[in-house]
C-alpha cells in the first residue's frame, strides 16, 4: 500500500478540527481525542501490515507527515448528535458531527426465551393488556430507532408501588437492551429543573426514579411540553438559547399514586407496579428473586434475560 493510500485510510477515522500554534488538530472518531499530525503518523506505523512497511514509514517519517498535512481531511463540528443505529460520525446539513449513540453490548440470542420477563410484567402490572401495551411501546422504539423519521409517541409511563418490586431492575434491563447511551436516569425530578436538564431528554428513554410533582405547577407544565414535543428551545448552563432534539420517552417511578395529573390528560399511562407474594414453606421466595426472575446465578441469567428481551421486541 503506497503513501497516499495509507493517508486515505486515515480519513475513515480522523477528521480535521482546527489549527493551533501552527499545527493541525485532528479529531479521533474512535477515542474522541484531539490529536496532532505526529499522532496520525504513529497510527500509520502501528497499523502497518509488514515490518518492511513499518520501517519505511519510520525512515521517511517527514515525507509521510507532510503527506498527512497536505491532505484534505473532512472537517467536523464537535457538537454531538444522537442518531441510533447510525455510524460513529453522522452528517447533518452537510456538516459532520460525532454520534453520541453506541451499540448495546447485548445481542439477541434465539435460544433464549423472554417468557420470564413477560410474566414478570404481567404480574407487576396486573394484566396482560397493560404488559402488552408496554411491550409494544418498547418494540416500536427498538424497531424504529430513527426518531427523525419515526417521532416518539407522546406518552409517558408512571409506575408506582412499594420498594423492592423490581422497578430499578426494569430500568437496568432496558439500559442493557437499548444500550447505555440510549437511556438517561435521573434520581428525582430536581434534575429536570437544572439548566442542563434538557440533556436528559436527548436519548430514547428517560427514567426518573422518584417523582413528586405538584398539580398545575411549572414542573408539571414543563413535563407536558417535553412529553408532547420532539424538540425544545432551551439554554444550557453558560450557553445561549437554541433548539434541542428531545426524542426521549419518560418513565417515572414512585412509591405512591400520582396526584398531579389533570383529568383526561392522555399523555400518561399509569399503572400500579406491585403484586402480593406467596411464601412457600419448602423454598421461601424473596421479593428480589420474584422481581428479577433470577436464580442464584443472577448475573449470568440477567444477561440472558436481556438477550431474550431484545429478541422479543425485535420480533414483536
Secondary structure, 3 states (H helix, E strand, C coil): CCHHHHHHHHCCCEEEEEEECCEEEEEECCCCCEECHHHHHHHHHHCCCCHHHHHHHHHCHHHHHHHHHHCCCCEEEEEEECCCCCCCEEEECCEEEEECCCCCCCCCCCCCCCHHHHHHHHHHHCCHHHHHHHHHHHHHHHHCCCCCCCCCCCCEEEEECCCCCCHHHHHHHHHHHHCHHHEEEECCCHHHHCCCHHHHHCCCEEEECCCCCCCCCHHHHHHHHHHHCCEEEECCCCCCCEEEECCCEEEEEECCCCCCCCCCCCCEEEEECCCCCCCCCCCCCCHHHHHHCCCCCHHHHHHHHHHHHHHHHHHC
